[in-house]
Amino acid sequence: MDFKKNQTLQAARIQSEVQRWVLRNDLEMVQSIFAELGVNTDLKMSLFLDEKNTVLAATRREYIGRSLKVEYLGLDTINNGKIIAAMQMARQTMRGSSWFTSDRNELIACFPTSLPLQSGDLGVRRGGMILVCYDLRLEKTDSLHLIKNDFLIYFTSILIIMLVLSISMHFLITRRLERLKSAMTDFASGKAVIEYPSRLGDEISHLVKRFNEMATTIHKTMEEIQDLYNHAPCGYHSLDATGMFMRINDTELSWLGYTREEIVGKIKFQDLLTPKGLILFQREFPSFKERGWVHNLDFEMSRKNGTILPVVLNATAIKDANGNFVMSRSVMHDVTERNKAEEKIRNLNQELEQRVEQRTTQLVAANKELETFAYSVAHDLRTPLRGIDGFSQVLLEDYQNKFDKQGKAYLHRVRSAAQRMAQLIDDLLNLSRISRSEMNIRDVHLSEMAHEIADNLHEAQPKRQAVFVIQEGIKVMGDGRLLRIVLENLIGNAWKFTSKHSTARIEFGMQQQIDSVRYFIRDDGAGFDMKYSQKLFGAFQRLHTTNEFPGSGIGLATVQRIIHRHGGKVWAEGEVENLSADKAGWATFYFTIP
């Protein structure tokens, strides 16, 4: 190291020492340091200047309080400009500098430093300057030797301090952190909680305490989760990409009859499947690894004792950041009892189907016998009824002079009863035919059919003041012959039950519902009480006497049977008229045809 570097280093040490006491705001100590520097034989002058270059401390105390002059350094004024420029540069860059005078007899060095704080100052006060001048004409060898000695002393001191700090750091921080790191690593690897004791009240102690609390809480939670996993009422397991068991819970192990040591890492899931289950696994497992899920797969597994375990499986796939399959998470349920119940249900259903088939066969036979009987009875009844009606008519026509008024009334009542009985028999036969006749499904124009029925009614009773309101364009798919019977009965009933009114209004239309269409026939006639609405469609059920409104009581039963054969339904709404309260009646019959 050359002489300039040695002296510059010494000046830097002066700057460091001054800085230490300046920060403590001890100007007297700074002045003492500069006074002691006077004993250094090669140091001509050292000055401590403020931001205005006023001397705050100097080797010679008489310069304190004065403005800087080059003469204080024992130099010619020719050096004044360079010194001022160097100090300005040092204050701007906060870096010191050194240089030789032109005759190389002196070495000048300047170092920026802080200044003692004054009243009102906050933080560090900058702008101070240390200016030193060395006399190079003295024996440089001795100076260099002294500098080396000083450097060795300072360097040895620094090494000792660093060694002490290093040992302290190791015992107070590094060693404790390494132990905490080791405990965290053990805990992360799944080992039991290891509490690392710390009796010091510093930040590391608080960190260790929080780690111990966290580890205890997590360990307790993991034990609860593990207990739930192992004793859940269903089987849990995880498989790797080859189907090898990676994990399995106690419930599934108890189902299969194996221990965990016999299963994990030693047996593949497909090894426990029956041939039927293996075919399903080989088909589904590759697509499951791609798709990532599978729902409600039925497998048959072989227990250790050779018996069959039927299960239903649901699983999700765990994949890495690149989308590669890592493992599965599967849930299984033992469906042994469910399968037994299903088998029992199947047996019961089979038995029920056999019973239904037997009962159906018996019912068909009974219905056929009943129809034959009804047809036979109706046919057998027709002949005597025609005889009664015919002989009664002969008596009225050929022997009317031999009967008084009451006798003739009796004969008329006999004829009327015989005719009603004949009509009832015809209606019963028609109802029977409707139930067993084959349907011919086609496009049926109900609006046109309603117009035809209305015209026929008007022709039969031209004096009736009845208005028909028929919605146009109503078409359905059905049996035209049977649907005409429906309209004839419903429109005929509306015509009949409005016959006692001087005027009447009969409507036929359709209403669009959310999921269906319903058709209706409405009239403003006698109406009916809604509490009897369920009786309307029963055979021989009447809400009015034959003297009020004639009929056999078969018409609405026929309508219901036809609508049911079309897969629809029929119902009625209404209100009975009350003449004493001047309250009009009404009735609406609805039906649907899918």
C-alpha positions in Angstrom: 0.0 0.0 0.0 1.6 3.4 -1.0 1.9 6.4 1.3 -1.1 8.3 -0.1 -3.4 5.3 0.6 -2.1 5.0 4.1 -2.7 8.6 4.9 -6.1 8.6 3.3 -7.1 5.6 5.3 -5.9 7.3 8.5 -8.0 10.4 7.5 -11.0 8.0 7.0 -10.5 6.6 10.5 -10.5 10.1 11.8 -13.8 10.7 10.0 -15.3 7.5 11.4 -14.3 8.4 15.0 -15.6 12.0 14.6 -18.9 10.7 13.1 -19.4 8.4 16.2 -19.2 11.3 18.6 -21.1 13.7 16.4 -24.0 11.4 16.4 -23.9 11.6 20.1 -23.9 15.4 19.8 -20.7 15.6 21.9 -18.7 18.4 20.2 -16.3 18.6 23.1 -15.2 15.0 22.6 -14.7 15.8 18.9 -12.5 18.8 19.8 -10.5 16.6 22.1 -9.9 14.1 19.3 -8.6 16.8 17.0 -6.4 18.2 19.8 -4.9 14.7 20.3 -4.2 14.5 16.5 -1.6 17.2 17.0 0.9 14.8 18.4 1.1 13.0 15.1 4.4 14.3 13.6 3.4 14.0 10.0 0.0 15.7 10.4 0.4 19.3 9.8 -3.3 20.3 10.4 -6.7 18.8 10.8 -9.9 20.8 10.8 -13.6 20.0 11.4 -15.8 22.4 9.5 -19.6 23.1 9.4 -21.6 23.7 6.2 -20.4 27.3 6.0 -16.7 26.2 6.4 -16.5 27.6 10.0 -14.0 25.7 12.1 -15.7 23.6 14.8 -12.6 21.7 15.9 -8.9 21.8 15.0 -5.5 20.6 15.9 -4.8 24.1 17.0 -7.7 25.4 19.2 -7.2 29.1 18.3 -8.7 28.3 14.9 -12.0 27.2 16.4 -14.8 29.6 15.4 -13.0 31.1 12.5 -13.8 30.8 8.8 -11.5 28.5 6.8 -8.3 29.9 5.4 -5.7 28.1 3.4 -3.0 29.5 5.7 -4.4 27.3 8.5 -3.1 24.3 6.6 0.3 25.9 6.1 -0.3 26.2 2.3 -0.1 28.9 -0.3 -3.3 30.6 -1.4 -2.7 29.0 -4.8 -4.3 25.9 -3.3 -7.5 27.7 -2.1 -9.6 27.1 -5.3 -8.9 23.4 -5.4 -9.7 22.8 -1.7 -13.0 24.6 -2.0 -14.0 22.7 -5.1 -13.0 19.3 -3.6 -15.1 20.0 -0.5 -18.1 21.0 -2.6 -17.8 17.8 -4.6 -17.5 15.7 -1.4 -20.7 17.3 0.1 -22.6 16.5 -3.1 -21.4 13.0 -3.6 -20.9 12.2 0.2 -17.6 10.6 -0.8 -14.2 11.7 0.4 -11.1 12.5 -1.8 -7.4 13.1 -1.4 -4.7 14.8 -3.6 -1.1 16.0 -3.5 -0.1 19.6 -3.7 1.7 20.7 -6.8 5.1 20.4 -5.2 4.1 17.0 -3.7 5.3 18.0 -0.3 1.8 17.8 1.2 -1.1 15.4 1.0 -4.6 16.9 1.5 -7.7 14.8 2.2 -11.4 15.8 2.8 -14.3 13.6 4.1 -17.9 14.7 4.5 -19.5 13.9 7.8 -22.6 14.8 10.0 -22.8 17.8 12.2 -24.0 18.0 15.8 -27.7 18.6 16.1 -29.0 22.0 17.0 -32.3 23.0 18.6 -35.2 22.1 16.3 -33.2 19.7 14.1 -34.8 16.3 13.3 -32.8 13.3 12.2 -29.2 13.7 10.9 -27.7 17.1 10.1 -25.4 16.9 7.1 -22.9 19.3 5.6 -19.9 18.8 7.9 -16.4 18.3 6.6 -13.1 16.9 7.9 -10.1 18.5 6.2 -6.5 17.2 7.0 -3.0 18.0 5.6 0.0 15.7 5.9 3.6 16.7 5.7 5.3 14.3 3.3 8.8 15.6 3.9 9.1 13.6 7.2 10.4 10.1 7.2 7.7 8.2 5.3 9.0 4.9 6.4 8.3 5.6 10.0 4.8 6.8 9.1 4.1 3.8 7.1 5.2 1.5 10.0 2.9 3.4 12.4 0.0 3.1 10.0 0.6 -0.6 9.6 0.6 -1.1 13.3 -2.6 0.9 13.7 -4.2 -1.1 10.9 -3.2 -4.4 12.5 -4.7 -3.2 15.8 -7.9 -2.1 14.2 -8.1 -5.3 12.1 -7.5 -7.6 15.1 -10.2 -5.7 17.0 -12.6 -6.1 14.2 -11.9 -9.8 13.9 -12.4 -10.3 17.7 -15.7 -8.4 17.5 -16.9 -10.4 14.5 -16.0 -13.7 16.2 -17.9 -12.7 19.4 -20.9 -11.6 17.3 -20.8 -14.8 15.3 -20.8 -17.0 18.4 -23.5 -15.0 20.0 -25.6 -15.1 16.8 -25.1 -18.9 16.7 -26.3 -19.5 20.2 -29.0 -16.8 20.4 -30.5 -17.0 16.9 -29.1 -19.4 14.4 -29.0 -22.5 16.6 -32.5 -21.9 17.8 -33.9 -21.3 14.3 -32.2 -24.5 13.1 -33.9 -26.4 15.9 -37.3 -24.8 15.0 -36.7 -25.6 11.4 -36.0 -29.2 12.2 -39.2 -29.4 14.3 -41.2 -27.9 11.5 -39.7 -30.4 9.0 -40.5 -33.3 11.3 -44.1 -32.1 11.7 -44.5 -31.6 7.9 -43.3 -35.1 7.3 -46.2 -36.4 9.5 -44.3 -37.1 12.8 -45.9 -36.5 16.1 -45.8 -33.0 17.5 -42.4 -32.1 19.0 -42.6 -29.1 21.2 -39.4 -27.1 21.0 -38.9 -25.3 24.4 -37.8 -21.7 24.6 -37.4 -19.8 27.8 -36.2 -16.5 26.4 -38.7 -13.8 26.0 -37.6 -12.6 22.6 -39.3 -12.7 19.2 -38.0 -16.2 18.5 -39.5 -17.4 21.8 -42.9 -16.0 20.8 -42.5 -17.6 17.3 -41.8 -21.0 18.9 -44.7 -20.7 21.3 -47.1 -19.9 18.4 -45.6 -22.9 16.4 -46.2 -25.2 19.3 -49.8 -24.0 19.7 -50.4 -24.3 15.9 -48.8 -27.8 15.8 -51.0 -29.0 18.7 -54.2 -27.7 17.1 -53.3 -29.2 13.7 -52.4 -32.5 15.2 -55.6 -32.7 17.1 -57.6 -31.8 14.0 -55.7 -34.4 11.9 -56.5 -37.1 14.5 -60.2 -36.2 14.4 -60.1 -36.3 10.5 -58.2 -39.6 10.6 -60.7 -41.0 13.0 -63.6 -39.9 10.8 -61.9 -41.3 7.7 -61.3 -44.7 9.3 -64.6 -45.1 11.0 -66.9 -43.6 8.4 -70.0 -45.7 7.4 -68.6 -46.1 3.9 -65.3 -47.3 2.4 -62.6 -44.9 1.4 -59.5 -45.6 -0.7 -57.0 -44.0 -3.0 -55.4 -45.7 -6.1 -52.3 -44.8 -8.1 -52.2 -44.8 -11.9 -51.8 -48.6 -12.0 -54.7 -49.2 -9.6 -52.5 -50.0 -6.6 -54.0 -49.2 -3.2 -52.2 -46.1 -1.7 -54.6 -45.6 1.2 -57.7 -47.4 2.6 -59.9 -46.9 5.6 -60.7 -49.3 8.4 -64.4 -49.6 7.3 -63.4 -51.0 3.8 -60.7 -53.2 5.4 -63.4 -54.8 7.6 -65.6 -55.4 4.6 -62.9 -57.1 2.7 -61.3 -59.0 5.6 -57.7 -57.7 5.0 -55.3 -55.7 7.2 -53.8 -52.5 6.0 -50.3 -54.1 5.7 -51.7 -56.7 3.3 -53.4 -54.2 1.0 -51.5 -50.9 0.8 -48.7 -51.0 -1.8 -49.2 -54.8 -2.4 -52.6 -55.4 -3.9 -54.3 -53.6 -6.8 -58.0 -52.8 -6.8 -58.6 -54.9 -10.0 -57.1 -57.9 -8.1 -60.1 -57.9 -5.8 -62.7 -57.9 -8.5 -64.8 -60.7 -9.9 -64.5 -61.4 -13.7 -67.6 -59.3 -14.3 -66.2 -56.4 -12.2 -62.8 -56.6 -13.9 -64.3 -56.1 -17.3 -66.1 -53.0 -16.1 -62.9 -51.7 -14.4 -60.7 -52.2 -17.5 -63.3 -50.3 -19.5 -63.9 -47.4 -17.1 -60.5 -46.8 -15.4 -58.6 -45.3 -18.4 -61.4 -42.9 -19.2 -61.8 -42.1 -15.5 -58.1 -40.9 -15.4 -58.8 -38.6 -18.3 -62.3 -37.4 -17.4 -61.6 -37.0 -13.7 -64.7 -38.5 -12.2 -67.0 -41.6 -12.2 -70.4 -41.9 -10.6 -72.4 -44.9 -9.2 -70.5 -47.8 -10.7 -71.6 -51.2 -9.4 -68.7 -53.6 -8.7 -68.6 -57.1 -7.2 -65.4 -57.6 -5.1 -64.0 -60.8 -3.6 -63.5 -60.8 0.1 -60.5 -62.5 1.6 -62.7 -65.5 2.6 -63.9 -65.8 -1.0 -67.4 -64.4 -0.6 -68.8 -61.6 -2.8 -69.0 -58.0 -1.7 -71.4 -55.9 -3.9 -70.5 -52.2 -3.8 -71.4 -49.0 -5.6 -68.4 -46.7 -6.2 -67.9 -42.9 -6.8 -64.5 -41.4 -7.4 -62.6 -38.2 -8.4 -59.2 -38.0 -9.9 -56.3 -35.9 -8.4 -54.0 -34.4 -11.1 -50.8 -32.4 -11.0 -50.2 -28.9 -12.4 -49.7 -30.5 -15.9 -53.0 -32.4 -15.8 -51.3 -35.8 -15.2 -53.2 -38.3 -13.1 -51.7 -38.7 -9.6 -54.2 -40.7 -7.7 -57.9 -41.3 -7.1 -60.1 -40.6 -4.2 -62.9 -43.2 -4.1 -66.0 -43.7 -1.9 -67.7 -47.1 -1.7 -71.0 -48.2 -0.2 -71.8 -51.8 0.6 -75.1 -52.5 -1.2 -75.6 -56.1 0.0 -78.8 -55.2 1.8 -80.0 -53.0 -1.0 -79.5 -55.9 -3.5 -81.4 -58.2 -1.2 -84.2 -55.7 -1.0 -84.2 -55.3 -4.8 -84.2 -59.1 -5.3 -87.2 -59.3 -2.9 -88.9 -56.5 -4.7 -88.3 -58.3 -8.1 -89.7 -61.5 -6.7 -92.7 -59.7 -5.3 -93.2 -57.9 -8.6 -93.0 -61.1 -10.5 -95.5 -62.7 -8.1 -97.7 -59.6 -8.4 -97.5 -59.7 -12.2 -98.6 -63.3 -12.1 -101.5 -62.5 -9.9 -102.4 -59.5 -12.0 -102.2 -61.7 -15.1 -104.4 -64.3 -13.4 -106.9 -61.7 -12.2 -106.9 -60.0 -15.6 -107.7 -63.3 -17.3 -110.4 -63.9 -14.7 -111.7 -60.3 -15.2 -111.7 -60.6 -18.9 -113.6 -63.8 -18.7 -116.1 -62.4 -16.2 -116.6 -59.2 -18.3 -117.1 -61.4 -21.4 -119.6 -63.5 -19.5 -121.2 -60.3 -18.1 -121.5 -58.8 -21.6 -122.9 -62.0 -22.9 -125.4 -62.1 -20.1 -126.3 -58.5 -20.4 -126.8 -58.8 -24.2 -128.8 -62.0 -23.6 -130.9 -60.3 -20.9 -131.4 -57.2 -23.0 -132.4 -59.3 -26.0 -134.7 -61.4 -24.0 -136.2 -58.3 -22.4 -136.8 -56.5 -25.6 -139.4 -59.0 -26.9 -141.8 -58.8 -23.8 -141.2 -55.0 -23.7 -142.2 -54.7 -27.3 -145.2 -56.9 -26.6 -146.3 -54.8 -23.6 -145.9 -51.6 -25.6 -147.6 -53.0 -28.7 -150.6 -54.6 -26.8 -151.0 -51.4 -24.8 -151.2 -49.4 -28.1 -153.8 -51.9 -29.5 -155.9 -51.5 -26.4 -155.8 -47.7 -26.6 -156.6 -47.8 -30.3 -159.2 -50.6 -30.6 -160.8 -50.7 -27.2 -160.6 -47.1 -26.1 -164.4 -47.0 -25.7 -164.2 -49.7 -23.1 -161.8 -47.8 -20.8 -162.6 -44.8 -18.8 -160.2 -41.8 -18.4 -158.2 -43.3 -15.6 -157.8 -46.6 -17.4 -156.5 -44.9 -20.5 -154.0 -43.0 -18.3 -152.8 -46.3 -16.8 -152.2 -47.6 -20.4 -150.3 -44.5 -21.4 -148.1 -44.9 -18.3 -147.5 -48.6 -19.1 -146.4 -47.6 -22.6 -144.2 -44.8 -21.4 -142.5 -47.2 -18.8 -142.0 -49.9 -21.5 -140.4 -47.3 -23.9 -138.1 -46.0 -21.2 -137.0 -49.5 -20.3 -136.3 -50.2 -24.0 -134.2 -47.0 -24.3 -132.3 -47.9 -21.1 -131.5 -51.4 -22.5 -130.3 -49.8 -25.8 -128.1 -47.3 -23.8 -126.6 -50.2 -21.8 -125.8 -52.1 -24.9 -124.2 -49.0 -26.4 -122.1 -48.5 -23.3 -121.0 -52.2 -23.5 -120.1 -51.8 -27.2 -118.1 -48.6 -26.4 -115.9 -50.5 -23.9 -115.0 -53.3 -26.3 -115.1 -51.7 -29.7 -111.8 -51.1 -31.6 -110.8 -47.5 -31.9 -110.0 -45.9 -35.2 -107.7 -42.9 -34.5 -107.7 -40.1 -37.0 -107.9 -36.3 -37.3 -111.4 -35.3 -36.0 -112.8 -31.8 -36.6 -114.8 -31.1 -33.4 -116.0 -27.7 -34.4 -117.7 -29.0 -37.6 -119.2 -31.9 -35.6 -120.6 -29.4 -33.0 -122.2 -27.4 -35.7 -123.9 -30.5 -37.1 -125.3 -31.5 -33.7 -126.6 -28.0 -33.1 -128.3 -27.9 -36.4 -130.0 -31.2 -35.7 -131.3 -29.9 -32.4 -132.6 -26.8 -33.9 -134.4 -28.8 -36.6 -136.0 -31.0 -34.0 -137.2 -28.0 -31.9 -137.2 -25.0 -34.2 -139.1 -22.8 -31.7 -136.3 -22.9 -29.1 -134.6 -19.5 -28.6 -131.1 -21.0 -28.1 -127.8 -19.5 -29.3 -124.8 -21.7 -30.0 -121.3 -20.1 -29.7 -118.9 -22.6 -31.3 -115.2 -21.8 -31.5 -113.9 -22.6 -35.0 -110.9 -24.7 -36.0 -110.9 -27.2 -33.1 -109.3 -30.5 -34.1 -108.1 -33.5 -32.2 -106.7 -36.9 -32.9 -109.2 -39.6 -31.8 -112.0 -41.9 -32.8 -114.6 -39.8 -34.7 -117.5 -42.1 -34.0 -116.9 -42.2 -30.2 -116.1 -38.4 -30.0 -119.4 -37.7 -31.8 -121.2 -39.6 -29.0 -119.3 -37.4 -26.5 -120.4 -34.2 -28.1 -124.0 -35.5 -28.7 -124.3 -36.3 -25.0 -122.8 -33.1 -23.7 -124.4 -30.7 -26.1 -127.7 -32.7 -25.8 -127.5 -32.3 -22.0 -126.9 -28.5 -22.4 -129.9 -28.3 -24.8 -132.1 -30.4 -22.4 -131.2 -28.5 -19.2 -131.8 -25.1 -20.8 -135.2 -26.1 -22.2 -137.2 -24.5 -19.3 -135.7 -21.1 -20.1 -137.1 -18.8 -22.8 -133.6 -18.1 -24.1 -130.4 -20.1 -23.8 -126.7 -19.8 -24.6 -124.6 -22.9 -25.3 -120.9 -22.6 -25.9 -118.2 -25.0 -27.2 -114.5 -24.0 -27.2 -111.0 -24.8 -26.0 -108.6 -23.3 -23.4 -104.8 -23.5 -23.7 -103.2 -24.5 -20.3 -99.5 -24.6 -19.4 -99.0 -28.2 -20.5 -102.3 -29.2 -22.1 -105.5 -28.1 -23.9 -108.9 -28.5 -22.3 -112.2 -28.4 -24.2 -115.5 -27.3 -22.7 -119.2 -27.1 -23.2 -121.0 -24.5 -21.2 -124.7 -23.6 -20.7 -126.7 -21.2 -18.6 -129.4 -23.8 -17.7 -130.5 -25.4 -14.5 -126.9 -26.0 -13.3 -126.1 -28.4 -10.5 -124.7 -28.4 -6.9 -120.9 -28.9 -6.9 -121.1 -31.2 -3.9 -122.8 -33.8 -6.1 -120.2 -33.4 -9.0 -118.6 -36.8 -8.3 -122.0 -38.5 -8.9 -122.5 -37.0 -12.3 -120.5 -39.6 -14.2 -121.8 -42.7 -12.5 -124.2 -45.0 -14.4 -127.9 -44.4 -13.4 -126.9 -41.4 -11.3 -129.3 -38.5 -11.7 -129.6 -35.1 -10.0 -133.0 -34.4 -11.5 -136.2 -36.5 -11.8 -137.4 -37.8 -15.1 -140.4 -35.6 -14.8 -138.1 -32.6 -14.7 -135.7 -33.7 -17.4 -136.0 -37.1 -19.2 -133.1 -39.4 -19.6 -131.7 -42.8 -18.6 -128.7 -41.7 -16.5 -126.2 -43.5 -18.8 -125.1 -40.6 -21.0 -122.3 -39.0 -18.8 -121.0 -42.5 -17.8 -120.7 -43.1 -21.6 -118.8 -39.8 -22.0 -116.4 -40.6 -19.2 -115.7 -44.1 -20.6 -114.9 -42.7 -24.1 -112.6 -39.9 -22.8 -110.7 -42.4 -20.6 -110.2 -44.7 -23.6 -108.6 -41.7 -25.3 -106.3 -41.2 -22.3 -107.9 -38.0 -21.1 -110.0 -36.9 -18.2 -113.4 -35.3 -17.8 -114.9 -33.2 -15.0 -117.6 -30.6 -14.4 -118.1 -27.3 -12.7 -121.4 -25.6 -12.0 -123.9 -23.7 -9.8 -127.5 -24.6 -9.3 -130.1 -22.0 -10.2 -132.3 -20.5 -7.5 -135.5 -19.0 -9.0 -136.7 -17.6 -5.7 -133.5 -15.6 -5.3 -133.4 -14.8 -9.0 -130.1 -16.5 -9.3 -129.1 -18.0 -12.6 -127.6 -21.4 -12.8 -124.8 -22.6 -15.1 -122.8 -25.8 -15.9 -119.5 -26.3 -17.7 -118.2 -29.8 -18.7 -114.4 -30.0 -19.4 -112.5 -32.8 -21.1 -109.0 -33.4 -22.3 -107.6 -35.5 -25.1 -103.8 -35.9 -25.1 
